[in-house]
Amino acid sequence: FALNEAAFSAELFRAGILSVNRSQSIAAAALGMGPLLTLRRIILPQSMRAVIPGLANDTIGILKLTSIASVLFVNELPFRS
């Protein structure tokens, strides 16, 4: 579950960062900010508005999938033994 959801979460964060307009980072560079400072203070706060709803959906999906897997595993365990 973790590997599958990690791929979806990485795509969510990538899309969130790309949703921020390029002119924001150009304006930060014009003010003398470095790339790391621009990412931390300009890009990430704006990208969180796009990332949070998808992250909440993924969290709900993980909870549902793990509960389904636990029910299947508990039922299969006595039949195997």
C-alpha positions in Angstrom: 0.0 0.0 0.0 2.8 2.4 0.9 4.6 2.1 -2.5 1.4 2.6 -4.4 0.2 5.6 -2.4 3.7 7.1 -2.4 3.6 7.3 -6.2 0.2 9.0 -6.1 1.3 11.4 -3.5 4.5 12.3 -5.4 2.3 13.1 -8.4 0.0 15.2 -6.3 2.9 17.3 -5.0 4.4 17.6 -8.5 1.1 18.8 -9.9 0.7 21.3 -7.0 4.1 22.8 -7.5 3.6 23.1 -11.2 0.2 24.8 -10.6 2.1 27.9 -9.2 2.6 30.4 -12.0 6.2 30.7 -13.2 6.1 34.5 -12.8 6.1 34.0 -9.0 9.5 32.4 -9.0 10.8 35.0 -11.5 9.6 37.8 -9.2 11.3 36.1 -6.2 14.5 35.9 -8.2 14.2 39.6 -9.0 14.0 40.3 -5.3 17.2 38.3 -4.7 15.8 35.2 -3.3 17.7 31.9 -3.9 16.0 28.8 -5.3 15.6 27.1 -2.0 14.2 30.2 -0.3 11.8 30.8 -3.2 10.6 27.2 -2.9 10.1 27.5 0.8 8.5 30.9 1.0 6.7 31.4 -2.3 6.1 28.1 -4.2 5.2 25.7 -1.4 2.6 27.8 0.4 0.8 28.5 -2.8 1.0 24.9 -4.0 -0.6 23.6 -0.7 -4.0 25.1 -1.8 -3.9 22.6 -4.7 -2.4 19.7 -2.8 -4.5 19.5 0.4 -7.8 18.3 -1.2 -6.1 15.5 -3.1 -4.0 14.5 -0.1 -7.2 14.2 2.0 -8.7 12.0 -0.7 -5.6 9.8 -0.7 -5.7 9.5 3.1 -9.3 8.4 3.0 -8.4 5.9 0.2 -5.6 4.4 2.3 -7.9 4.0 5.3 -10.5 2.2 3.2 -8.0 0.0 1.5 -6.2 -1.1 4.7 -9.5 -1.9 6.3 -10.6 -4.1 3.3 -7.2 -5.8 3.3 -7.4 -6.5 7.1 -10.8 -8.1 6.7 -9.6 -10.3 3.9 -6.4 -11.3 5.7 -8.3 -12.1 8.9 -10.7 -14.3 7.0 -8.0 -16.1 5.1 -5.8 -16.8 8.1 -8.1 -19.3 9.8 -8.8 -21.1 6.5 -5.1 -21.5 5.8 -4.4 -23.0 9.2 
